[in-house]
């Protein structure tokens, strides 16, 4: 595979993740204060669930690291297959990293306040940052 097509494929995965995060932050809050107070317990449940989803990212991160280590010892004939494996593992890891943001969306729809939503989205963004492609691979 050429470096340009690899970079384009990598950028496509990032844009998808950033679009999902932007959509979550732009979802409007309920307009009535009584509706907001009525669902605050449900929002809190989604906040706690969002924090717990961070632990689901451990296994994909370990797999991601092992694929990166394989690049350092790979023979040139195996590189195309290794890039395919890398993008599949990275896609799964990026989707897993989005779980706190999805919990933030569900919590926001249930009346979760802006600060916990922002914290969950920042958690997802931090996890997404962990899955960047190292400069040494390009």
Secondary structure as UniProt FT lines:
FT   HELIX           3..26
FT   HELIX           33..38
FT   HELIX           40..52
FT   HELIX           53..56
FT   HELIX           57..73
FT   HELIX           76..78
FT   HELIX           79..97
FT   HELIX           99..109
FT   TURN            110..111
FT   HELIX           114..130
FT   HELIX           135..137
//
